[in-house]
Amino acid sequence: MSLKSNLLGSGAAMLALCLSHAAAAQIAGTNTPTTDASAGDNSNGEIIVTAQKRAESIKDVPLSIAAKSGEELEQNRIMNTLDLSLAVPGLAVAETGPGRQIVVIRGLGSERGSSSLTGIYLDEMPVTGAQDGFNASYIDLRTMDLERVEVLKGPQGTLFGEGAVGGAIRYITKDPELSRVSGKLSGTVYDTEDGDWSQEVVGIVNIPLVEDVLGLRVAGTYENKGGWIDRPSTGAANINDNEVFNIRVKALWRPIDGLDIKGMVVVHRNNGGASNIVNTPPRDRSEFTQALWFDGTSWNRNGPTAIEDKYELYNLSISYDFSFANFLSSSSYAKIDSVSPFTQLLNFPNPTLEIYFRDYIQDAKIKSQELRLTSKGEGPFNWTIGGFYKEASIDREWRSGYDFVYQGLMLTGITAGSVPASTSKSIAGYADASYQLTDRIKVGGGLRYFHDKRESFDRAAKAATFQKGSFNATTFRVYASYEPADDVHLYVNVGDGARSGGFNAPTSIPLGAPPTYGPERVMSYEAGAKTYFFDRALSFDVALFYSKYSDMQDDTIITSPVDGVTPIAYTANDQRARIQGVEWDVNWRATSQLTLGIAGDVTDSKITSRSSGSPYDVGDPINFVPKYSVAAHATYRFELGDELPGYFRVEYNRKGKSIQTLRRALADPPQGVAPAVDLVNATVGFEHADWDFSLFGRNLTDERGIIRAGVTGQTAQARPRTFGVTVGRRF
């Protein structure tokens, strides 16, 4: 029987269990279960989150969390993970284009390895877990029609699995409303400096099909985004335009009190002219030159640049409120595909090595099933137990082959075909519990065990499986919180995270590379305070963290011990590192109209040991980790007249310098640097009846700096100065 059948069968079994309990539950007077969508702001202005699988105040959670409401995301035009990273210190995204990202939380994020270091969730659905060890890929989630986004910092392995070593990002969508028809339609037009105009349309509709029983919510966006990067080799302008279509359909069925059955489907399509890569100095000209390619007649720089990024997500979630606990079953399937001509120019404009991959295709599939039981939270003892099963596979193919060119001469040409596909079947069990010792002291801890069985084989040749391996790890966390006074919350948190191992390329194994590389681990220590002052007008949070990173998965580059001549590269666990830093978040309601805030972090990462073939030297920072970041904002609310409220918001975001290191390879210099970048945004908006109007400016200082460090020519750029207008109507 297929896993898809198993998922549906499991969901059906859980539904039957819940329905069989219905009569007793109704007699007992059970309530509607607490769901993510019910969380938000409470009457005291506190943010309610579900970071520990239960609704609670963000101040009561003993770990560092950044939360952004759906309204804040919309007003500040935070549309994806890259935008979010510019507003959340401690979160960094090294991106070359849609879906081509490395997501870093507290210094942890990697191109290499078999799986993600950052957990990404859409509601209860995991949407990471299929990284191929060559080109990191995180899906380009859109933020339309969300309740909020939660960024959980530090290892979250106990509750969120082996892919959340650095932390987790949770996108929480709005549930259908079962009592009324509602919706919104908005349109946006904006112009980019030295680029084309762009247009966006967002539509949201909520329909109660059966009042208080069955409802449907549909949210969709269409984006025609103009480019700004030019291609001097062909005289083409604004090559990095793209067209985006994204639609999310979510249904909620509540046949009885206490039982919620939710189905969600997301379809995303993004066709672009090119990635957001600039490699021709000076950067403020925003130009990109392709590596050499052979078109069948001659070598030239006119190769294709078009990219594709698409995914489909499916989730069935069943939650039921028993008399003693809340139950959840979540069945998910994700299909993630991308196509791009992947090019690299080393030492441009005088390259020693150029690499051109024609039609690089990456297809990933992730299937998962989670079962969870969470106590009601009515006494001093609270707990969560659960189990998780996941299947993931990833295929990689070059439809037209690829070429290596050294000083203008082709070194080798490799024909089209698939590379070994990687599959993973993993199972995990976890438990987390806390106990309220006194009114002001709480202690807790959690444990998770996972076992991952991996295989790699050549799909194109239909060859027998030639690589197999099993990896497992147990992760834990312990924590304590103390409230010495009202509105003062102190906490300590100790925990670790682990990532599974994987396989090296079979072509390098006969030359001396090891067949596999093992799991890696991070041990993290955190101490923090979450406080309110002046009748909650001032909020101040601070956290100190220290992490020991062992068995770090990354490149090793050596001369083959077999023939003593051939250079080989493979993934190994040859590095150790330490990461330490501080984070803070201050918000001040200065008056009833003016709110000010500033958040930031300082992160110091350092390699502490390495092998002779490591791409690092001792003392080097970890790749793509900004040394610091700052996000400051001011919002002023005003009345233009009767029933015409307005607001003005200005933001300043700065990401410090980051580095990519690739020593002992054909790269000179061996480090690529992304200097600090500064982005200033402003928005003025107002409402009248059911209409919304806003004027906005993004990147007002026209920052053209690099937002991804690189030694290989893959240096991305943020969109230059942009001005636009949005008009929306609610109903």
matplotlib code that plots the C-alpha trace (Angstrom):
import matplotlib.pyplot as plt

x = [0.0, 1.4, 2.2, -0.5, -3.1, -1.6, -1.9, -5.5, -6.2, -4.6, -6.6, -9.8, -9.0, -8.4, -11.7, -13.5, -11.9, -13.0, -16.6, -16.9, -16.1, -18.5, -21.5, -19.5, -17.8, -21.1, -22.4, -19.3, -19.7, -16.4, -15.3, -13.9, -10.3, -7.6, -6.1, -3.4, -5.9, -7.4, -4.1, -3.3, -3.5, -5.4, -7.2, -4.0, -2.2, 0.0, 0.8, -0.5, 1.6, 1.6, 5.4, 5.1, 2.0, -0.4, -1.8, 0.1, 1.4, 4.7, 6.1, 5.5, 7.4, 11.0, 12.8, 13.4, 10.5, 9.8, 6.2, 4.6, 0.9, -0.9, -1.8, 1.9, 3.0, 0.5, 1.2, 5.0, 4.9, 6.6, 5.8, 8.2, 11.0, 13.6, 11.5, 10.9, 14.6, 15.2, 12.7, 13.8, 17.3, 18.9, 17.2, 19.2, 18.4, 21.2, 19.2, 20.0, 16.4, 13.0, 13.3, 17.1, 17.8, 19.9, 17.9, 20.1, 18.9, 21.5, 24.4, 23.1, 22.4, 24.2, 24.4, 25.7, 24.2, 21.2, 18.5, 17.6, 19.0, 15.9, 12.4, 9.7, 6.1, 2.8, 0.3, 1.0, 2.7, 6.5, 7.7, 11.5, 13.4, 14.7, 18.1, 20.3, 23.7, 24.4, 21.9, 19.9, 16.2, 13.5, 10.1, 9.1, 6.1, 3.8, 2.5, -1.0, -3.9, -1.9, -2.8, 0.9, 4.5, 6.5, 10.3, 11.6, 15.3, 17.6, 17.3, 13.7, 14.3, 12.1, 8.8, 9.8, 12.2, 15.7, 15.4, 15.0, 18.6, 19.0, 15.3, 11.9, 9.7, 5.9, 3.5, 0.1, -2.8, -6.3, -9.1, -12.4, -15.0, -18.2, -20.7, -20.3, -19.2, -16.2, -13.2, -10.8, -9.5, -6.4, -4.2, -0.7, 1.4, 5.1, 8.1, 11.7, 14.7, 16.4, 13.8, 10.3, 6.9, 5.3, 1.7, 0.2, -3.4, -4.4, -7.9, -9.4, -12.9, -14.4, -17.6, -19.6, -21.1, -23.1, -23.4, -21.3, -20.5, -18.6, -16.6, -14.1, -11.4, -9.6, -6.6, -4.7, -2.2, -0.9, 2.3, 3.9, 7.2, 9.5, 13.2, 16.1, 19.3, 20.8, 22.8, 25.6, 26.7, 23.4, 22.2, 19.1, 17.6, 15.7, 16.3, 15.2, 11.5, 9.1, 5.5, 4.0, 0.7, -0.1, -3.4, -4.3, -7.7, -8.5, -11.7, -12.9, -15.6, -16.9, -19.5, -19.7, -18.4, -14.8, -14.0, -12.2, -11.3, -9.2, -8.0, -5.6, -4.2, -1.5, -0.4, 2.5, 4.0, 6.9, 8.4, 11.3, 13.6, 16.7, 17.9, 18.7, 22.4, 24.9, 28.5, 29.8, 31.3, 30.4, 27.4, 25.4, 25.0, 23.2, 24.6, 25.0, 27.2, 26.7, 29.5, 30.7, 28.5, 28.7, 25.6, 26.6, 28.6, 30.6, 31.5, 29.6, 27.9, 24.4, 23.1, 19.6, 18.8, 15.2, 14.2, 11.2, 10.1, 6.9, 5.3, 2.1, 1.2, -1.6, -2.6, -5.4, -5.5, -7.9, -8.1, -10.4, -10.9, -11.0, -12.0, -8.3, -6.3, -6.3, -5.6, -4.1, -3.5, -1.7, -1.2, 0.9, 2.3, 4.6, 5.9, 8.7, 10.3, 12.8, 14.6, 17.5, 20.6, 23.1, 26.2, 29.3, 32.1, 35.1, 37.4, 35.3, 36.2, 39.4, 38.0, 40.2, 37.2, 33.7, 30.9, 27.7, 24.9, 22.3, 18.7, 19.6, 16.4, 15.6, 12.5, 11.6, 8.7, 7.9, 5.2, 4.6, 2.2, 2.1, 0.0, 0.0, -1.7, -1.5, -2.8, -5.5, -3.2, -5.7, -3.3, 0.3, 1.4, 1.3, 2.6, 2.8, 3.5, 3.6, 5.0, 6.1, 6.8, 8.3, 9.3, 11.4, 13.0, 15.0, 16.0, 18.6, 19.1, 20.8, 18.7, 21.5, 24.6, 27.1, 30.5, 33.6, 35.7, 39.2, 40.8, 38.6, 39.2, 36.7, 38.1, 35.3, 31.7, 29.3, 26.3, 22.7, 21.2, 20.2, 22.5, 21.8, 18.5, 18.3, 15.4, 14.8, 12.3, 12.4, 10.4, 10.4, 8.8, 8.8, 7.6, 7.7, 6.4, 6.4, 5.5, 4.5, 6.4, 5.0, 3.1, 6.3, 8.6, 8.1, 10.4, 10.2, 12.0, 11.6, 13.1, 12.9, 14.4, 14.6, 15.7, 16.4, 16.9, 18.4, 19.1, 20.6, 20.3, 20.4, 16.8, 17.8, 19.8, 17.3, 20.3, 20.0, 20.4, 24.1, 24.1, 22.2, 22.6, 20.8, 21.2, 19.7, 20.0, 18.3, 17.8, 16.7, 15.9, 15.5, 14.3, 13.2, 11.4, 11.1, 8.8, 10.3, 7.7, 4.6, 5.5, 9.1, 9.9, 13.4, 14.3, 17.1, 17.0, 19.5, 19.0, 20.5, 19.6, 20.7, 20.7, 20.8, 23.7, 23.9, 25.9, 28.8, 28.8, 29.6, 32.1, 34.3, 34.2, 36.7, 39.1, 39.1, 36.0, 34.1, 30.7, 28.7, 28.9, 27.4, 24.9, 25.9, 24.9, 24.5, 24.4, 22.8, 22.6, 20.3, 19.3, 16.9, 14.4, 11.0, 9.7, 7.0, 7.4, 5.2, 1.9, 3.0, 3.8, 7.4, 8.4, 12.0, 13.3, 16.9, 18.5, 22.1, 23.1, 26.1, 26.2, 28.8, 28.6, 30.1, 30.6, 29.7, 28.7, 30.6, 33.0, 36.3, 38.7, 41.8, 44.0, 42.9, 44.9, 44.3, 46.1, 47.8, 46.8, 43.0, 41.4, 38.2, 35.5, 33.0, 31.0, 32.5, 32.1, 35.5, 34.8, 33.7, 32.5, 31.2, 28.5, 27.7, 25.7, 23.0, 19.5, 17.2, 13.8, 12.4, 8.9, 7.6, 4.1, 5.2, 1.8, -1.6, -0.6, 3.2, 4.9, 8.7, 10.7, 14.2, 15.5, 18.9, 21.4, 25.2, 26.4, 30.0, 30.6, 34.0, 35.5, 37.4, 38.8, 39.2, 40.8, 43.5, 40.9, 38.4, 37.2, 37.7, 40.7, 40.4, 39.0, 36.9, 33.2, 30.5, 29.3, 26.4, 26.1, 25.8, 27.9, 25.0, 21.6, 19.3, 15.7, 14.1, 10.7, 8.3, 4.6, 2.4, -1.4, -3.6, -7.1, -7.5, -11.2, -14.3, -14.0, -10.7, -7.9, -4.4, -0.9, 2.7, 5.5, 9.2, 11.6, 15.4, 17.0, 20.7, 22.4, 26.1, 28.9, 28.8, 31.3, 31.5, 34.7, 36.0, 39.6, 41.6, 39.5, 39.9, 38.8, 41.0, 40.4, 39.1, 36.6, 33.7, 32.4, 28.9, 29.4, 26.8, 23.5, 21.1, 17.4, 15.0, 11.2, 8.3, 4.5, 1.6, -1.9, -5.5, -8.9, -12.3, -15.3, -14.3, -11.5, -7.7, -5.2, -1.4, 1.6, 4.9, 8.6, 11.1, 14.9, 14.6, 18.4, 18.7, 21.0, 22.7, 24.9, 25.2, 22.7, 24.5, 28.3, 29.9, 33.2, 31.5, 29.8, 26.5, 26.1, 22.4, 21.1, 18.0, 15.4, 16.5, 14.5, 10.8, 7.7, 4.2, 0.5, -2.0, -5.7, -7.9, -11.5, -12.9, -16.4]
y = [0.0, 3.5, 6.1, 8.4, 5.6, 5.1, 8.9, 8.9, 5.7, 7.1, 10.3, 8.2, 6.1, 9.3, 10.7, 7.5, 7.6, 11.2, 10.6, 7.5, 9.8, 12.5, 11.5, 11.3, 14.6, 16.4, 15.1, 16.3, 19.7, 19.9, 23.1, 23.9, 22.9, 25.6, 26.0, 28.1, 30.4, 31.2, 32.7, 36.4, 39.4, 39.0, 41.7, 42.8, 43.4, 40.3, 38.2, 34.6, 32.0, 28.2, 27.7, 24.8, 23.3, 25.1, 28.6, 30.8, 34.3, 34.9, 36.1, 32.7, 30.7, 30.0, 30.7, 33.6, 34.1, 36.9, 37.1, 39.2, 39.6, 39.2, 42.9, 43.9, 41.6, 43.2, 46.8, 46.4, 44.4, 41.4, 39.0, 36.1, 34.7, 37.1, 40.1, 38.6, 38.2, 41.9, 42.6, 39.8, 40.0, 36.6, 35.4, 35.7, 34.6, 34.2, 34.1, 34.0, 33.8, 32.5, 29.1, 29.3, 30.2, 29.4, 30.2, 30.9, 31.2, 32.0, 31.1, 27.8, 27.3, 25.3, 24.5, 21.1, 18.1, 15.9, 18.0, 21.4, 23.2, 25.4, 24.0, 25.7, 25.0, 26.1, 25.5, 22.0, 21.0, 20.6, 22.0, 21.4, 18.2, 17.6, 19.3, 17.6, 18.5, 20.7, 23.5, 24.5, 24.9, 26.4, 27.0, 30.6, 30.8, 33.8, 35.7, 36.6, 36.1, 34.9, 35.1, 35.6, 34.3, 32.9, 32.7, 30.3, 30.7, 28.0, 24.2, 23.1, 19.4, 18.2, 19.4, 20.2, 17.5, 17.0, 19.7, 22.5, 22.6, 26.4, 27.1, 27.1, 29.4, 28.9, 30.5, 30.3, 30.8, 32.1, 29.5, 29.9, 31.8, 29.7, 32.4, 35.1, 35.9, 38.1, 38.9, 41.5, 42.5, 44.7, 45.9, 47.3, 49.1, 50.0, 51.3, 50.2, 52.5, 51.6, 48.8, 48.0, 48.6, 45.8, 44.9, 42.7, 41.5, 39.8, 38.3, 36.7, 35.3, 33.5, 31.5, 29.6, 26.7, 25.4, 28.0, 27.1, 23.7, 24.0, 26.8, 27.6, 30.3, 31.0, 33.4, 34.0, 36.4, 37.2, 39.2, 40.6, 41.7, 43.8, 43.3, 45.7, 43.7, 44.2, 41.7, 43.6, 40.6, 40.7, 44.2, 42.9, 45.0, 44.0, 40.3, 39.2, 39.8, 37.1, 36.1, 34.6, 32.8, 31.5, 30.2, 28.7, 26.9, 26.0, 24.2, 23.7, 21.2, 21.2, 18.4, 18.5, 20.7, 19.8, 18.3, 20.3, 18.8, 21.0, 20.5, 22.8, 23.0, 25.4, 25.8, 28.1, 28.9, 31.3, 31.8, 34.2, 35.6, 35.3, 35.1, 38.3, 37.8, 40.7, 39.9, 42.7, 45.7, 48.3, 46.8, 49.9, 49.3, 46.0, 43.9, 40.2, 38.3, 34.6, 32.0, 30.7, 28.1, 26.2, 26.6, 23.9, 26.3, 28.6, 29.6, 32.7, 34.4, 34.3, 31.2, 31.1, 32.6, 31.6, 30.0, 28.1, 27.6, 25.7, 23.7, 22.0, 21.4, 19.3, 18.8, 17.1, 18.1, 16.5, 17.9, 16.8, 18.0, 15.0, 15.7, 15.4, 16.5, 17.9, 15.4, 16.3, 14.2, 16.0, 14.3, 16.1, 15.9, 18.4, 18.5, 21.0, 21.6, 24.1, 24.6, 27.0, 27.4, 27.5, 29.5, 30.5, 32.9, 32.8, 35.9, 37.8, 39.8, 37.6, 34.2, 31.2, 28.8, 29.1, 26.6, 26.5, 24.0, 23.9, 23.3, 22.2, 20.5, 19.7, 17.7, 17.0, 15.2, 15.1, 13.0, 13.1, 12.0, 13.4, 12.3, 14.4, 14.6, 17.7, 18.2, 20.7, 23.0, 23.2, 22.1, 22.5, 19.5, 19.9, 17.5, 16.8, 13.4, 12.6, 10.5, 11.6, 9.7, 11.2, 10.1, 12.5, 12.1, 14.4, 14.0, 16.1, 16.2, 18.2, 18.1, 19.5, 18.5, 20.9, 22.4, 23.4, 26.1, 27.0, 30.2, 30.1, 26.3, 23.6, 21.2, 18.7, 18.4, 16.1, 14.9, 15.2, 12.8, 12.2, 12.0, 9.6, 10.3, 10.4, 9.0, 9.1, 7.3, 8.6, 8.0, 9.9, 9.9, 12.9, 14.0, 17.3, 18.2, 21.0, 21.4, 24.6, 24.2, 27.4, 30.4, 31.8, 28.9, 26.4, 23.6, 21.4, 19.2, 17.2, 14.3, 13.2, 10.1, 9.8, 7.1, 7.9, 5.2, 6.6, 5.2, 6.6, 5.1, 6.0, 6.4, 7.1, 3.9, 1.9, 0.5, -1.5, 0.5, 1.1, 3.2, 2.5, 3.9, 4.4, 7.4, 8.1, 10.5, 11.5, 15.2, 16.8, 20.1, 21.2, 24.6, 26.6, 29.9, 32.3, 35.3, 37.3, 40.0, 40.6, 41.2, 40.0, 36.6, 35.0, 31.7, 29.3, 26.8, 24.0, 21.8, 20.2, 19.5, 17.0, 16.6, 13.3, 12.0, 11.2, 10.0, 11.3, 11.1, 7.6, 9.0, 10.3, 7.1, 5.1, 8.0, 7.9, 9.7, 8.0, 6.6, 8.4, 11.3, 11.2, 13.2, 16.6, 18.1, 21.5, 21.9, 25.2, 27.2, 30.2, 32.6, 35.4, 37.9, 39.0, 42.1, 44.8, 48.2, 51.3, 49.6, 47.6, 50.6, 49.4, 45.8, 44.7, 41.2, 40.0, 36.7, 35.4, 32.2, 30.0, 26.9, 24.2, 22.9, 19.4, 17.0, 19.9, 18.8, 20.7, 20.3, 18.6, 19.1, 16.9, 15.2, 11.6, 9.2, 6.6, 8.2, 11.1, 13.5, 14.0, 16.7, 15.4, 17.1, 15.4, 16.1, 15.1, 15.9, 17.5, 20.8, 22.1, 25.6, 27.7, 30.3, 32.9, 36.1, 38.4, 39.4, 42.1, 43.5, 46.7, 48.2, 51.4, 52.8, 56.3, 57.8, 56.5, 57.4, 56.7, 53.3, 52.9, 49.7, 48.5, 44.9, 43.5, 40.8, 40.3, 36.8, 35.7, 32.4, 30.8, 27.5, 25.9, 22.8, 21.4, 18.8, 19.4, 19.4, 21.7, 24.8, 26.7, 27.8, 27.9, 31.3, 31.7, 32.6, 30.2, 30.9, 33.4, 34.5, 38.3, 39.6, 41.7, 43.0, 45.9, 46.5, 49.8, 51.1, 54.0, 54.0, 57.1, 56.7, 59.7, 60.8, 62.7, 63.3, 61.4, 57.8, 58.3, 56.8, 56.8, 55.7, 56.5, 53.9, 54.2, 51.3, 51.0, 47.5, 46.8, 43.4, 43.3, 41.9, 38.2, 35.9, 32.8, 30.8, 28.3, 27.7, 24.9, 25.2, 27.0, 30.3, 33.4, 35.1, 32.2, 34.4, 36.3, 39.2, 40.7, 44.2, 45.5, 46.6, 49.3, 49.3, 52.1, 51.7, 54.0, 53.6, 56.0, 54.6, 55.3, 53.7, 54.9, 52.7, 49.4, 50.9, 50.8, 53.1, 53.2, 54.8, 53.1, 53.4, 50.5, 50.7, 54.5, 55.0, 52.8, 50.2, 48.1, 46.0, 42.2, 40.3, 36.9, 36.6, 34.4, 33.4, 31.8, 34.8, 34.0, 37.3, 38.4, 41.9, 43.4, 45.2, 48.9, 51.9, 51.3, 53.5, 52.2, 52.5, 49.9, 50.1, 47.5, 46.9, 44.7, 43.1]
z = [0.0, -0.9, 1.8, 0.3, 1.0, 4.5, 5.2, 4.1, 6.0, 9.2, 8.8, 8.4, 11.4, 13.5, 12.3, 13.2, 16.7, 17.2, 16.0, 18.2, 21.2, 20.1, 22.2, 25.5, 24.6, 24.1, 27.3, 29.1, 27.5, 25.6, 24.0, 20.6, 20.6, 20.8, 17.3, 15.9, 14.3, 17.7, 18.8, 18.4, 20.7, 24.0, 25.9, 27.6, 24.4, 24.8, 21.8, 22.0, 20.3, 19.9, 19.8, 22.4, 20.7, 23.0, 23.1, 25.6, 26.0, 24.2, 27.5, 29.1, 26.5, 27.8, 24.6, 22.2, 19.8, 17.2, 16.2, 13.4, 13.1, 9.7, 9.8, 10.4, 7.6, 5.2, 6.1, 5.9, 2.7, 4.2, 1.4, 1.9, 4.0, 2.6, 3.5, 7.0, 7.5, 7.1, 9.9, 12.4, 13.9, 14.2, 11.0, 7.8, 4.2, 1.6, -1.6, -5.3, -6.5, -5.6, -3.9, -4.0, -0.4, 2.6, 5.8, 8.8, 12.4, 15.1, 12.8, 11.6, 7.9, 5.3, 1.6, 2.3, 4.1, 3.5, 5.2, 6.4, 9.5, 9.7, 10.1, 8.0, 8.8, 7.2, 9.9, 11.1, 7.8, 7.5, 4.2, 4.6, 4.7, 1.2, 0.7, -1.9, -0.5, -3.5, -3.9, -0.8, -1.5, 0.7, -0.8, -1.5, 0.9, 0.6, 3.6, 2.4, 4.7, 7.7, 11.4, 12.2, 11.7, 14.6, 14.4, 17.1, 17.8, 18.9, 18.6, 18.4, 17.9, 20.7, 19.2, 15.6, 14.5, 13.3, 10.6, 13.2, 14.5, 14.3, 14.9, 13.2, 11.2, 11.5, 9.0, 10.5, 8.1, 8.9, 9.4, 7.5, 9.5, 9.7, 10.4, 7.7, 4.2, 4.1, 1.9, 0.5, -2.9, -3.3, -6.1, -6.0, -8.6, -8.0, -10.0, -9.4, -9.9, -13.2, -13.7, -14.9, -13.4, -11.3, -10.6, -7.9, -7.2, -3.9, -3.4, -0.3, 0.1, 3.0, 2.5, 5.2, 3.2, 6.1, 8.9, 12.0, 10.4, 7.1, 5.6, 2.8, 2.6, -0.6, -0.8, -4.0, -5.5, -9.0, -9.3, -12.4, -11.0, -13.2, -13.2, -12.9, -13.7, -17.2, -19.3, -21.1, -23.2, -25.2, -24.5, -22.6, -19.9, -16.7, -17.3, -13.8, -14.2, -12.9, -12.9, -9.8, -9.2, -5.7, -4.5, -1.1, -0.5, 3.1, 4.3, 7.8, 8.8, 12.4, 12.5, 16.3, 19.1, 19.7, 16.4, 13.6, 10.3, 8.0, 4.5, 2.8, -0.8, -2.0, -5.6, -6.5, -9.9, -10.5, -13.9, -14.1, -16.6, -14.4, -10.8, -8.8, -9.4, -10.1, -10.9, -13.1, -11.2, -10.1, -8.3, -8.5, -12.3, -11.5, -14.3, -14.8, -17.2, -18.0, -17.9, -21.3, -22.9, -26.2, -28.3, -30.8, -33.0, -30.8, -27.3, -26.1, -23.1, -24.5, -22.6, -21.3, -17.8, -17.3, -14.0, -12.7, -9.1, -8.4, -5.6, -4.5, -0.9, 0.5, 4.2, 6.1, 9.8, 12.3, 15.9, 18.7, 22.2, 24.6, 28.2, 29.3, 26.2, 22.7, 19.9, 16.4, 13.3, 10.5, 7.1, 4.5, 1.0, -0.7, -4.3, -4.9, -8.3, -9.7, -13.0, -13.6, -15.8, -12.9, -13.7, -11.8, -12.7, -10.4, -10.3, -12.8, -15.0, -15.4, -14.6, -14.0, -13.9, -15.2, -14.7, -16.7, -15.9, -18.5, -17.3, -13.8, -12.5, -8.9, -7.9, -4.3, -2.7, 1.0, 2.7, 6.4, 9.1, 12.7, 15.6, 18.8, 22.1, 24.3, 27.8, 28.4, 30.5, 33.4, 36.2, 37.2, 35.1, 31.3, 28.7, 24.9, 23.3, 19.7, 16.8, 13.4, 10.1, 7.0, 3.5, 1.4, -2.0, -4.3, -7.9, -9.8, -13.5, -16.2, -19.4, -21.5, -19.6, -18.1, -18.9, -17.0, -18.7, -17.5, -18.8, -21.9, -22.6, -22.0, -19.4, -19.7, -20.9, -19.1, -20.9, -19.9, -17.4, -13.8, -10.8, -8.0, -6.4, -2.6, -0.5, 3.2, 5.5, 9.0, 12.2, 15.4, 18.8, 21.2, 24.6, 26.4, 29.9, 32.4, 36.0, 37.9, 41.1, 42.6, 41.3, 40.0, 39.2, 36.3, 35.2, 32.1, 29.6, 26.5, 24.6, 20.9, 19.2, 15.4, 13.1, 9.4, 6.7, 3.6, 0.1, -3.1, -6.5, -10.2, -11.4, -15.0, -15.4, -13.3, -11.5, -8.3, -5.1, -4.5, -1.3, 1.9, 5.4, 8.7, 11.0, 14.4, 17.2, 20.5, 21.3, 24.5, 26.2, 29.8, 30.9, 33.9, 34.2, 37.2, 37.7, 40.5, 40.0, 37.9, 34.3, 34.8, 33.3, 33.5, 31.9, 31.1, 28.3, 27.5, 24.6, 21.5, 17.9, 15.3, 11.6, 9.8, 7.7, 4.0, 1.0, -1.1, -4.9, -6.1, -8.6, -5.8, -3.6, -5.8, -5.5, -1.7, -0.5, 2.3, 1.2, 3.9, 6.3, 9.7, 11.7, 13.2, 16.5, 18.2, 21.9, 22.9, 26.1, 26.5, 29.3, 28.8, 30.3, 29.0, 30.8, 30.8, 32.5, 33.0, 33.0, 30.0, 27.9, 27.6, 26.6, 26.8, 25.9, 25.9, 25.4, 25.7, 23.8, 23.4, 21.1, 20.4, 16.9, 16.5, 13.5, 11.2, 7.7, 5.0, 2.0, 2.2, -0.7, -1.0, -3.5, -4.1, -1.9, -4.6, -7.6, -5.8, -8.5, -8.9, -6.6, -5.1, -3.1, -0.7, 2.4, 5.7, 9.5, 9.8, 11.4, 14.8, 15.7, 18.5, 18.2, 20.8, 20.9, 22.3, 21.1, 22.2, 21.4, 22.8, 22.1, 23.6, 23.4, 23.9, 23.5, 22.4, 18.9, 18.7, 19.0, 18.8, 18.6, 18.1, 17.9, 17.2, 17.6, 17.7, 16.6, 16.8, 15.0, 14.7, 13.4, 16.3, 14.6, 11.1, 8.9, 6.3, 3.6, 5.3, 3.3, 6.6, 8.7, 12.4, 13.4, 10.2, 10.7, 9.5, 6.0, 5.5, 9.1, 9.5, 12.4, 13.6, 12.6, 13.7, 12.9, 14.2, 13.5, 14.4, 13.8, 14.3, 14.1, 13.4, 12.3, 9.1, 9.9, 11.0, 10.1, 8.4, 10.6, 9.2, 10.1, 9.1, 9.6, 8.9, 9.3, 9.3, 8.8, 8.8, 8.3, 9.2, 7.1, 6.2, 4.5, 2.4, 2.8, 0.2, 0.9, -0.8, -4.0, -7.3, -5.8, -5.3, -3.0, -1.0, 0.8, -0.6, 1.5, 1.6, 3.3, 5.6, 3.9, 5.0, 4.0, 4.8, 4.2, 4.8, 4.5, 4.9, 4.9, 5.8, 5.9, 5.0, 5.5, 3.9, 1.8, 2.5, 0.8, 1.2, -0.4, 0.2, -0.5, -0.2, 0.0, 0.0, 0.0, -3.1, -1.5, -4.2, -1.9, -1.9, 0.2, -0.3, 0.1, -2.6, -4.1, -7.1, -8.7, -7.1, -5.4, -5.1, -4.8, -3.1, -5.2, -5.7, -4.6, -5.2, -4.9, -5.1, -4.1, -2.8, -2.9, -1.2, -0.3, 2.4, 2.3]

ax = plt.figure().add_subplot(projection="3d")
ax.plot(x, y, z, "-o")
ax.set_aspect("equal")
plt.show()
